[in-house]
Amino acid sequence: MFEKLADIIVNYVEVDRAAIRPESRFMEDLGFTSFDFMSMLGELEDEFETEIDQQEAAGIRTVQEAADYLEKLTKEA
């Protein structure tokens, strides 16, 4: 899940793919704006055919947290 997520992240911010780590924070480390983040969530919903809860998404800070959340959603579907 982490690898797929990292591949999607590079479409939204100018960051080297190799620089994306599980502990990377979207805003502080990767340079996401809230618009970038929300746009990416929309793509993730399409990619993984799931619905992301906006309240839960607001608490996601790191790439690993996002990967874990997506993993949970896709297992529930």
Buried (B, 14 or more C-beta within 10 A) or exposed (E): BBEEBBEEBBEBBEBEEEEBBBEBBBEEBBEBEEEBBBBBBEEBBEBBEBEBEEEEBEEBBBBBBBBBBBBEBEEEE
